[in-house]
Amino acid sequence: MATSGSQDWSLDASDVIEEAYERCGLEFRSGYDARTARRSMNLLFADWANRGIKLWKMTKVELTLTDGTANYTLGTDTVDVTDAAIQRDSTDYLIERISRNRYHSLPKKSTEGRPTQYYVDRQRAAPVVYLYPTPENSTDKLVYYKMERIEDIDASSNDPDIPYHFYPALVSGLSYYLSVKKAPDRTQMLKALYDEDMYRAEQTDRDDTNMRIVPRVARI
């Protein structure tokens, strides 16, 4: 028999919900069943944001700076900033991320120059990035990579905002979340399956690069 020749299979939210209920030994029937499952799915996505970088949600952003302005509010879809640089005359200069305490300890934050450091204040509505020194012109750009929020599941007809290799983790994760509410006798088993599927997905969703370690030998 011939293969299908297609590589576009996907799941929408209703498929994920139905599979999750079946793993809990239940049938997906009412509108409330769908609503509580969508709520659990969105909570699951929030947990994924807590677990760290998801490569498919990394986006490069260029933000033109303003002379004398040190802080900039980022988009509400921004979870965190991972890497940043100051772009001047088509050249990128990497800048260092510092902690709240280190930024607070800077004696004169109004000092102007080409920024070399940044601090991300993760507020409830949206993160705010603080630059030091304060930008000295309105032509430099802050070029950074942001980790975006995974899009919400607002309706059962929505497609999950995830790549193909995260489907098993999504289904098993939702199964586990639903079991806590509806099938506690299966919770332990479904959690173990979720942990395994999530581990495999996260191992796949990473940069495969070589790391070079060079020892530093001090002369006495």
DRENPA-3360 file (N, C-alpha, C; in nm, 2 decimals, always signed):
BEGIN
1 = MATSGSQD = +0.08/-0.12/+0.00/+0.00/+0.00/+0.00/+0.09/+0.13/+0.00 ~ +0.04/+0.23/-0.07/+0.11/+0.35/-0.07/+0.10/+0.43/+0.05 ~ +0.20/+0.51/+0.09/+0.19/+0.60/+0.20/+0.09/+0.72/+0.16 ~ +0.05/+0.80/+0.26/-0.05/+0.90/+0.24/+0.01/+1.02/+0.16 ~ +0.14/+1.04/+0.17/+0.20/+1.15/+0.10/+0.17/+1.29/+0.17 ~ +0.10/+1.29/+0.28/+0.07/+1.41/+0.35/+0.15/+1.42/+0.48 ~ +0.18/+1.54/+0.52/+0.25/+1.56/+0.65/+0.19/+1.68/+0.72 ~ +0.06/+1.69/+0.72/-0.01/+1.81/+0.77/-0.11/+1.78/+0.88;
9 = WSLDASDV = -0.10/+1.66/+0.94/-0.19/+1.62/+1.04/-0.17/+1.71/+1.16 ~ -0.28/+1.75/+1.22/-0.28/+1.83/+1.34/-0.40/+1.81/+1.43 ~ -0.40/+1.86/+1.55/-0.51/+1.85/+1.64/-0.56/+1.99/+1.67 ~ -0.70/+2.01/+1.67/-0.75/+2.13/+1.73/-0.78/+2.11/+1.87 ~ -0.83/+2.21/+1.94/-0.85/+2.20/+2.09/-0.95/+2.10/+2.12 ~ -1.05/+2.08/+2.04/-1.16/+1.98/+2.07/-1.10/+1.84/+2.06 ~ -1.01/+1.81/+1.97/-0.94/+1.68/+1.96/-0.86/+1.65/+2.08 ~ -0.79/+1.76/+2.12/-0.70/+1.74/+2.24/-0.79/+1.71/+2.37;
17 = IEEAYERC = -0.90/+1.79/+2.38/-0.98/+1.77/+2.49/-1.05/+1.63/+2.49 ~ -1.09/+1.58/+2.38/-1.15/+1.45/+2.37/-1.06/+1.34/+2.40 ~ -0.93/+1.35/+2.35/-0.83/+1.25/+2.38/-0.80/+1.25/+2.53 ~ -0.79/+1.37/+2.59/-0.76/+1.38/+2.73/-0.86/+1.32/+2.82 ~ -0.99/+1.34/+2.79/-1.10/+1.28/+2.86/-1.10/+1.13/+2.85 ~ -1.07/+1.08/+2.73/-1.06/+0.93/+2.71/-0.95/+0.87/+2.80 ~ -0.84/+0.94/+2.81/-0.73/+0.89/+2.89/-0.77/+0.89/+3.04 ~ -0.86/+0.97/+3.07/-0.91/+0.97/+3.21/-1.02/+0.87/+3.23;
25 = GLEFRSGY = -1.06/+0.80/+3.12/-1.17/+0.70/+3.13/-1.30/+0.76/+3.13 ~ -1.31/+0.88/+3.07/-1.44/+0.96/+3.07/-1.48/+0.99/+2.93 ~ -1.61/+1.03/+2.92/-1.65/+1.08/+2.79/-1.67/+1.23/+2.79 ~ -1.63/+1.30/+2.68/-1.65/+1.44/+2.67/-1.78/+1.47/+2.62 ~ -1.87/+1.53/+2.70/-2.01/+1.55/+2.66/-2.06/+1.69/+2.66 ~ -2.05/+1.76/+2.78/-2.12/+1.88/+2.80/-2.04/+2.00/+2.76 ~ -2.10/+2.12/+2.75/-2.03/+2.24/+2.73/-1.94/+2.28/+2.85 ~ -1.98/+2.24/+2.97/-1.90/+2.26/+3.09/-1.77/+2.18/+3.08;
33 = DARTARRS = -1.78/+2.06/+3.03/-1.66/+1.97/+3.01/-1.56/+2.04/+2.92 ~ -1.61/+2.11/+2.81/-1.52/+2.18/+2.72/-1.46/+2.30/+2.79 ~ -1.54/+2.37/+2.87/-1.50/+2.50/+2.93/-1.39/+2.47/+3.04 ~ -1.41/+2.37/+3.12/-1.32/+2.34/+3.22/-1.19/+2.28/+3.16 ~ -1.20/+2.21/+3.05/-1.08/+2.16/+2.98/-1.00/+2.28/+2.92 ~ -1.07/+2.37/+2.86/-0.99/+2.49/+2.80/-0.92/+2.57/+2.91 ~ -0.99/+2.58/+3.02/-0.93/+2.65/+3.14/-0.80/+2.58/+3.18 ~ -0.81/+2.45/+3.19/-0.69/+2.37/+3.23/-0.58/+2.38/+3.13;
41 = MNLLFADW = -0.62/+2.38/+3.00/-0.52/+2.39/+2.89/-0.44/+2.52/+2.90 ~ -0.51/+2.63/+2.93/-0.45/+2.76/+2.94/-0.36/+2.77/+3.06 ~ -0.40/+2.70/+3.17/-0.31/+2.69/+3.29/-0.19/+2.61/+3.26 ~ -0.21/+2.51/+3.18/-0.09/+2.43/+3.14/+0.01/+2.51/+3.06 ~ -0.04/+2.60/+2.97/+0.05/+2.68/+2.89/+0.12/+2.78/+2.98 ~ +0.06/+2.83/+3.09/+0.12/+2.91/+3.18/+0.24/+2.84/+3.25 ~ +0.21/+2.71/+3.29/+0.32/+2.63/+3.35/+0.44/+2.61/+3.25 ~ +0.41/+2.59/+3.12/+0.51/+2.58/+3.02/+0.60/+2.70/+3.02;
49 = ANRGIKLW = +0.54/+2.82/+3.03/+0.62/+2.95/+3.03/+0.71/+2.95/+3.15 ~ +0.67/+2.89/+3.27/+0.75/+2.89/+3.39/+0.87/+2.79/+3.37 ~ +0.85/+2.69/+3.28/+0.96/+2.59/+3.26/+1.07/+2.64/+3.17 ~ +1.06/+2.76/+3.11/+1.17/+2.82/+3.04/+1.15/+2.83/+2.89 ~ +1.26/+2.85/+2.82/+1.25/+2.89/+2.68/+1.18/+2.78/+2.59 ~ +1.09/+2.83/+2.50/+1.03/+2.74/+2.40/+1.08/+2.81/+2.27 ~ +1.16/+2.74/+2.19/+1.22/+2.79/+2.07/+1.12/+2.85/+1.97 ~ +1.00/+2.79/+1.96/+0.91/+2.84/+1.86/+0.84/+2.97/+1.90;
57 = KMTKVELT = +0.86/+3.01/+2.03/+0.80/+3.13/+2.08/+0.90/+3.24/+2.10 ~ +1.02/+3.22/+2.04/+1.13/+3.32/+2.05/+1.12/+3.41/+1.93 ~ +1.11/+3.54/+1.95/+1.09/+3.64/+1.85/+1.20/+3.75/+1.86 ~ +1.26/+3.79/+1.75/+1.35/+3.90/+1.75/+1.28/+4.03/+1.74 ~ +1.31/+4.13/+1.82/+1.25/+4.26/+1.82/+1.35/+4.37/+1.81 ~ +1.32/+4.47/+1.74/+1.41/+4.59/+1.73/+1.33/+4.71/+1.78 ~ +1.38/+4.78/+1.88/+1.32/+4.89/+1.95/+1.41/+5.01/+1.94 ~ +1.36/+5.11/+1.87/+1.44/+5.24/+1.86/+1.44/+5.31/+1.99;
65 = LTDGTANY = +1.55/+5.35/+2.04/+1.57/+5.41/+2.17/+1.54/+5.56/+2.16 ~ +1.52/+5.62/+2.28/+1.50/+5.77/+2.29/+1.60/+5.83/+2.38 ~ +1.66/+5.94/+2.33/+1.77/+6.01/+2.40/+1.71/+6.05/+2.54 ~ +1.79/+6.00/+2.64/+1.75/+6.04/+2.78/+1.65/+5.95/+2.85 ~ +1.60/+5.85/+2.78/+1.50/+5.76/+2.83/+1.56/+5.62/+2.86 ~ +1.56/+5.59/+2.99/+1.63/+5.46/+3.03/+1.54/+5.34/+3.04 ~ +1.41/+5.36/+3.06/+1.32/+5.24/+3.07/+1.21/+5.24/+2.96 ~ +1.18/+5.11/+2.92/+1.09/+5.09/+2.81/+1.00/+4.97/+2.85;
73 = TLGTDTVD = +0.86/+5.00/+2.83/+0.77/+4.89/+2.86/+0.75/+4.80/+2.74 ~ +0.77/+4.67/+2.76/+0.76/+4.58/+2.65/+0.62/+4.53/+2.63 ~ +0.59/+4.45/+2.53/+0.46/+4.41/+2.49/+0.40/+4.32/+2.60 ~ +0.27/+4.32/+2.61/+0.20/+4.23/+2.71/+0.22/+4.08/+2.68 ~ +0.26/+4.05/+2.55/+0.28/+3.91/+2.51/+0.42/+3.86/+2.55 ~ +0.50/+3.95/+2.61/+0.64/+3.91/+2.64/+0.65/+3.85/+2.78 ~ +0.70/+3.73/+2.78/+0.73/+3.66/+2.91/+0.86/+3.70/+2.97 ~ +0.96/+3.71/+2.88/+1.10/+3.74/+2.93/+1.18/+3.78/+2.81;
81 = VTDAAIQR = +1.30/+3.84/+2.84/+1.40/+3.88/+2.75/+1.52/+3.78/+2.77 ~ +1.57/+3.73/+2.66/+1.68/+3.63/+2.68/+1.82/+3.69/+2.64 ~ +1.83/+3.75/+2.52/+1.95/+3.81/+2.47/+1.92/+3.95/+2.42 ~ +2.02/+4.04/+2.44/+2.00/+4.18/+2.39/+2.13/+4.24/+2.35 ~ +2.11/+4.34/+2.26/+2.23/+4.41/+2.20/+2.18/+4.55/+2.17 ~ +2.28/+4.64/+2.16/+2.26/+4.78/+2.12/+2.31/+4.78/+1.97 ~ +2.22/+4.82/+1.88/+2.26/+4.84/+1.74/+2.29/+4.98/+1.71 ~ +2.42/+5.01/+1.67/+2.46/+5.14/+1.63/+2.54/+5.13/+1.50;
89 = DSTDYLIE = +2.49/+5.21/+1.40/+2.56/+5.21/+1.27/+2.57/+5.07/+1.21 ~ +2.46/+5.00/+1.22/+2.45/+4.86/+1.17/+2.54/+4.76/+1.24 ~ +2.60/+4.79/+1.35/+2.68/+4.70/+1.43/+2.61/+4.67/+1.56 ~ +2.61/+4.55/+1.60/+2.54/+4.50/+1.72/+2.65/+4.49/+1.83 ~ +2.62/+4.55/+1.95/+2.71/+4.54/+2.06/+2.63/+4.47/+2.17 ~ +2.67/+4.35/+2.21/+2.60/+4.27/+2.31/+2.60/+4.35/+2.44 ~ +2.49/+4.34/+2.52/+2.49/+4.40/+2.65/+2.45/+4.30/+2.75 ~ +2.49/+4.32/+2.88/+2.48/+4.22/+2.99/+2.36/+4.24/+3.07;
97 = RISRNRYH = +2.29/+4.13/+3.10/+2.17/+4.14/+3.18/+2.22/+4.14/+3.33 ~ +2.16/+4.23/+3.41/+2.20/+4.24/+3.55/+2.07/+4.22/+3.63 ~ +2.09/+4.20/+3.76/+1.98/+4.18/+3.86/+1.92/+4.31/+3.91 ~ +1.81/+4.30/+3.97/+1.75/+4.41/+4.03/+1.84/+4.48/+4.13 ~ +1.91/+4.40/+4.22/+2.00/+4.45/+4.32/+2.11/+4.53/+4.26 ~ +2.17/+4.47/+4.15/+2.28/+4.53/+4.08/+2.24/+4.66/+4.02 ~ +2.12/+4.67/+3.95/+2.08/+4.79/+3.89/+2.05/+4.90/+4.00 ~ +1.99/+4.85/+4.11/+1.96/+4.95/+4.22/+2.09/+5.01/+4.28;
105 = SLPKKSTE = +2.20/+4.93/+4.27/+2.32/+4.98/+4.33/+2.40/+5.08/+4.24 ~ +2.35/+5.09/+4.12/+2.42/+5.19/+4.03/+2.40/+5.33/+4.09 ~ +2.51/+5.40/+4.11/+2.49/+5.53/+4.18/+2.43/+5.64/+4.10 ~ +2.45/+5.65/+3.97/+2.39/+5.76/+3.89/+2.33/+5.70/+3.76 ~ +2.21/+5.66/+3.77/+2.14/+5.60/+3.66/+2.12/+5.69/+3.54 ~ +2.12/+5.82/+3.56/+2.10/+5.91/+3.46/+2.22/+5.94/+3.36 ~ +2.33/+5.88/+3.40/+2.45/+5.89/+3.31/+2.42/+5.84/+3.17 ~ +2.45/+5.92/+3.07/+2.42/+5.89/+2.94/+2.54/+5.83/+2.86;
113 = GRPTQYYV = +2.51/+5.74/+2.77/+2.61/+5.68/+2.69/+2.55/+5.56/+2.61 ~ +2.64/+5.49/+2.55/+2.58/+5.36/+2.48/+2.56/+5.26/+2.59 ~ +2.43/+5.21/+2.60/+2.40/+5.12/+2.71/+2.49/+4.99/+2.69 ~ +2.53/+4.94/+2.81/+2.61/+4.82/+2.82/+2.54/+4.71/+2.90 ~ +2.44/+4.75/+2.98/+2.37/+4.66/+3.07/+2.22/+4.68/+3.06 ~ +2.15/+4.58/+3.10/+2.00/+4.59/+3.11/+1.94/+4.51/+3.22 ~ +1.84/+4.56/+3.28/+1.76/+4.49/+3.38/+1.62/+4.48/+3.34 ~ +1.56/+4.36/+3.36/+1.42/+4.33/+3.32/+1.34/+4.32/+3.45;
121 = DRQRAAPV = +1.25/+4.42/+3.46/+1.15/+4.42/+3.57/+1.02/+4.36/+3.53 ~ +1.00/+4.23/+3.57/+0.89/+4.16/+3.52/+0.76/+4.19/+3.60 ~ +0.69/+4.29/+3.55/+0.56/+4.34/+3.61/+0.45/+4.25/+3.57 ~ +0.33/+4.27/+3.64/+0.21/+4.19/+3.61/+0.16/+4.21/+3.47 ~ +0.15/+4.34/+3.43/+0.09/+4.37/+3.30/+0.19/+4.34/+3.19 ~ +0.31/+4.39/+3.20/+0.41/+4.38/+3.10/+0.55/+4.40/+3.16 ~ +0.65/+4.33/+3.11/+0.79/+4.36/+3.16/+0.84/+4.50/+3.12 ~ +0.92/+4.56/+3.20/+0.99/+4.69/+3.17/+1.14/+4.66/+3.17;
129 = VYLYPTPE = +1.20/+4.71/+3.07/+1.35/+4.69/+3.06/+1.41/+4.83/+3.09 ~ +1.52/+4.82/+3.18/+1.59/+4.94/+3.21/+1.73/+4.93/+3.16 ~ +1.78/+5.04/+3.09/+1.91/+5.04/+3.03/+2.01/+5.12/+3.11 ~ +2.13/+5.08/+3.11/+2.24/+5.16/+3.17/+2.37/+5.14/+3.09 ~ +2.43/+5.26/+3.06/+2.39/+5.39/+3.08/+2.26/+5.43/+3.00 ~ +2.20/+5.54/+3.04/+2.08/+5.59/+2.97/+2.12/+5.62/+2.82 ~ +2.03/+5.58/+2.73/+2.07/+5.61/+2.59/+2.10/+5.76/+2.56 ~ +2.20/+5.78/+2.48/+2.25/+5.91/+2.45/+2.20/+5.97/+2.32;
137 = NSTDKLVY = +2.12/+5.89/+2.24/+2.07/+5.94/+2.12/+1.93/+5.87/+2.09 ~ +1.87/+5.91/+1.98/+1.74/+5.85/+1.94/+1.76/+5.77/+1.81 ~ +1.88/+5.73/+1.78/+1.90/+5.65/+1.66/+1.95/+5.51/+1.69 ~ +2.00/+5.48/+1.81/+2.04/+5.35/+1.85/+1.91/+5.26/+1.86 ~ +1.93/+5.13/+1.85/+1.82/+5.04/+1.86/+1.86/+4.93/+1.97 ~ +1.76/+4.89/+2.05/+1.77/+4.78/+2.14/+1.72/+4.66/+2.06 ~ +1.81/+4.56/+2.03/+1.77/+4.44/+1.95/+1.77/+4.33/+2.05 ~ +1.66/+4.26/+2.07/+1.65/+4.16/+2.17/+1.56/+4.05/+2.12;
145 = YKMERIED = +1.58/+3.93/+2.19/+1.49/+3.82/+2.17/+1.40/+3.80/+2.29 ~ +1.27/+3.80/+2.26/+1.17/+3.78/+2.36/+1.11/+3.64/+2.36 ~ +1.07/+3.59/+2.47/+0.99/+3.47/+2.48/+0.85/+3.51/+2.49 ~ +0.77/+3.48/+2.39/+0.63/+3.52/+2.39/+0.54/+3.42/+2.46 ~ +0.43/+3.47/+2.51/+0.32/+3.38/+2.57/+0.27/+3.29/+2.46 ~ +0.24/+3.17/+2.50/+0.16/+3.08/+2.40/+0.02/+3.14/+2.39 ~ -0.03/+3.14/+2.27/-0.16/+3.20/+2.25/-0.27/+3.12/+2.33 ~ -0.37/+3.19/+2.38/-0.48/+3.13/+2.45/-0.57/+3.04/+2.37;
153 = IDASSNDP = -0.63/+2.94/+2.44/-0.73/+2.86/+2.38/-0.86/+2.93/+2.42 ~ -0.93/+3.00/+2.33/-1.05/+3.07/+2.36/-1.17/+2.99/+2.32 ~ -1.16/+2.90/+2.23/-1.27/+2.82/+2.18/-1.22/+2.68/+2.14 ~ -1.31/+2.58/+2.15/-1.26/+2.45/+2.12/-1.22/+2.43/+1.97 ~ -1.26/+2.52/+1.89/-1.22/+2.51/+1.75/-1.08/+2.57/+1.72 ~ -1.02/+2.63/+1.82/-0.88/+2.69/+1.81/-0.78/+2.58/+1.79 ~ -0.68/+2.61/+1.71/-0.56/+2.52/+1.70/-0.46/+2.56/+1.81 ~ -0.41/+2.47/+1.88/-0.31/+2.50/+1.98/-0.18/+2.57/+1.91;
161 = DIPYHFYP = -0.13/+2.67/+1.98/-0.02/+2.74/+1.93/+0.11/+2.67/+1.97 ~ +0.13/+2.55/+1.92/+0.24/+2.47/+1.95/+0.29/+2.39/+1.83 ~ +0.41/+2.35/+1.82/+0.46/+2.27/+1.71/+0.42/+2.12/+1.73 ~ +0.44/+2.05/+1.62/+0.40/+1.91/+1.61/+0.46/+1.82/+1.72 ~ +0.58/+1.85/+1.75/+0.65/+1.76/+1.85/+0.60/+1.78/+1.99 ~ +0.52/+1.88/+2.02/+0.47/+1.90/+2.15/+0.33/+1.85/+2.17 ~ +0.27/+1.79/+2.07/+0.13/+1.74/+2.08/+0.12/+1.63/+2.19 ~ +0.21/+1.53/+2.20/+0.20/+1.43/+2.30/+0.20/+1.49/+2.44;
169 = ALVSGLSY = +0.29/+1.59/+2.46/+0.30/+1.66/+2.59/+0.17/+1.74/+2.63 ~ +0.11/+1.80/+2.52/-0.01/+1.87/+2.55/-0.12/+1.78/+2.59 ~ -0.14/+1.67/+2.52/-0.25/+1.58/+2.55/-0.23/+1.51/+2.68 ~ -0.11/+1.46/+2.71/-0.08/+1.40/+2.84/-0.09/+1.50/+2.95 ~ -0.04/+1.62/+2.93/-0.05/+1.73/+3.03/-0.20/+1.76/+3.07 ~ -0.28/+1.78/+2.96/-0.42/+1.81/+2.99/-0.49/+1.69/+3.06 ~ -0.45/+1.57/+3.02/-0.51/+1.45/+3.08/-0.48/+1.45/+3.23 ~ -0.35/+1.48/+3.26/-0.31/+1.49/+3.41/-0.39/+1.60/+3.48;
177 = YLSVKKAP = -0.40/+1.72/+3.42/-0.47/+1.82/+3.49/-0.62/+1.79/+3.51 ~ -0.68/+1.73/+3.41/-0.82/+1.69/+3.42/-0.84/+1.58/+3.53 ~ -0.75/+1.49/+3.53/-0.76/+1.38/+3.63/-0.76/+1.42/+3.77 ~ -0.69/+1.53/+3.80/-0.69/+1.59/+3.94/-0.83/+1.63/+3.98 ~ -0.91/+1.67/+3.88/-1.05/+1.72/+3.91/-1.15/+1.60/+3.89 ~ -1.13/+1.51/+3.80/-1.23/+1.42/+3.76/-1.20/+1.27/+3.77 ~ -1.07/+1.24/+3.77/-1.03/+1.10/+3.78/-0.91/+1.08/+3.87 ~ -0.92/+1.11/+4.00/-0.80/+1.11/+4.08/-0.73/+0.97/+4.09;
185 = DRTQMLKA = -0.80/+0.87/+4.06/-0.74/+0.73/+4.07/-0.64/+0.72/+3.96 ~ -0.64/+0.80/+3.85/-0.55/+0.79/+3.74/-0.44/+0.90/+3.75 ~ -0.45/+0.99/+3.84/-0.36/+1.10/+3.85/-0.21/+1.06/+3.85 ~ -0.17/+0.97/+3.93/-0.03/+0.93/+3.94/+0.02/+0.88/+3.81 ~ -0.06/+0.79/+3.75/-0.02/+0.73/+3.62/-0.01/+0.84/+3.51 ~ -0.11/+0.92/+3.50/-0.11/+1.03/+3.40/+0.00/+1.13/+3.42 ~ +0.03/+1.16/+3.55/+0.14/+1.25/+3.57/+0.28/+1.20/+3.53 ~ +0.30/+1.07/+3.55/+0.42/+1.00/+3.50/+0.43/+1.01/+3.35;
193 = LYDEDMYR = +0.32/+0.99/+3.28/+0.32/+0.99/+3.14/+0.35/+1.13/+3.09 ~ +0.29/+1.23/+3.16/+0.31/+1.37/+3.12/+0.46/+1.41/+3.14 ~ +0.51/+1.37/+3.25/+0.65/+1.41/+3.28/+0.75/+1.35/+3.17 ~ +0.72/+1.23/+3.13/+0.80/+1.16/+3.02/+0.78/+1.23/+2.89 ~ +0.66/+1.26/+2.85/+0.63/+1.33/+2.72/+0.69/+1.47/+2.72 ~ +0.68/+1.54/+2.83/+0.73/+1.68/+2.84/+0.88/+1.67/+2.83 ~ +0.95/+1.58/+2.90/+1.09/+1.57/+2.89/+1.14/+1.55/+2.75 ~ +1.07/+1.46/+2.68/+1.12/+1.43/+2.54/+1.10/+1.55/+2.45;
201 = AEQTDRDD = +0.98/+1.62/+2.47/+0.96/+1.74/+2.39/+1.06/+1.85/+2.41 ~ +1.09/+1.87/+2.54/+1.19/+1.97/+2.58/+1.33/+1.94/+2.53 ~ +1.36/+1.81/+2.53/+1.49/+1.77/+2.48/+1.50/+1.79/+2.33 ~ +1.39/+1.78/+2.26/+1.39/+1.80/+2.11/+1.39/+1.95/+2.08 ~ +1.33/+2.03/+2.17/+1.31/+2.18/+2.14/+1.43/+2.25/+2.20 ~ +1.55/+2.23/+2.15/+1.67/+2.30/+2.19/+1.77/+2.32/+2.08 ~ +1.86/+2.41/+2.09/+1.96/+2.43/+1.99/+2.07/+2.32/+2.01 ~ +2.09/+2.25/+1.90/+2.20/+2.15/+1.89/+2.33/+2.22/+1.85;
209 = TNMRIVPR = +2.40/+2.27/+1.94/+2.53/+2.34/+1.91/+2.64/+2.28/+1.99 ~ +2.76/+2.29/+1.94/+2.88/+2.25/+2.02/+2.92/+2.35/+2.12 ~ +2.96/+2.30/+2.24/+3.01/+2.39/+2.34/+3.16/+2.37/+2.36 ~ +3.24/+2.47/+2.36/+3.38/+2.47/+2.37/+3.42/+2.52/+2.50 ~ +3.49/+2.44/+2.58/+3.54/+2.48/+2.71/+3.69/+2.49/+2.71 ~ +3.74/+2.61/+2.74/+3.89/+2.63/+2.74/+3.93/+2.66/+2.88 ~ +4.02/+2.58/+2.94/+4.07/+2.60/+3.07/+4.15/+2.73/+3.08 ~ +4.14/+2.80/+3.19/+4.22/+2.91/+3.22/+4.33/+2.87/+3.33;
217 = VARI = +4.45/+2.87/+3.29/+4.56/+2.83/+3.38/+4.63/+2.96/+3.42 ~ +4.63/+2.98/+3.55/+4.70/+3.09/+3.61/+4.85/+3.06/+3.63 ~ +4.93/+3.16/+3.60/+5.08/+3.14/+3.62/+5.11/+3.20/+3.76 ~ +5.19/+3.12/+3.83/+5.23/+3.17/+3.97/+5.37/+3.22/+3.97;
% end
